[in-house]
Amino acid sequence: MSTTMKDQERQNAAITHLRRLKLFYIHLFGYIILVCLILYNLYIVQGEYKNNIIALNIITLVLWSLFVGIHGWRAFKGRILFSKRWEEQKLKEYLNHEKGI
């Protein structure tokens, strides 16, 4: 395989990853707007169907929170906090620190 093909594959992978991140951030923005609206709705709700409206709002919050979490997990490929690169960097720092002592 030539280097230009590898570069093209890397560029395509980077574009795909960037697209996934962009869609996740759009989804997260919509989720934040929805949470604000539902919290306001919970604050002002009154009347005969108050309990039903509260239950519907809470179910919506829980389900959408789950969907945003799954979307985030897929967008970041499960490496939100501790990526492989981070582990390797910390291992090198620890080994260098041990050599210095």
Secondary structure, 3 states (H helix, E strand, C coil): CCHHHHHHHHHHHHHHHHHHHHHHHHHHHHHHHHHHHHHHHHHHCCCCCHHHHHHHHHHHHHHHHHHHHHHHHHHCCCCCCCCHHHHHHHHHHHHHHHHHC
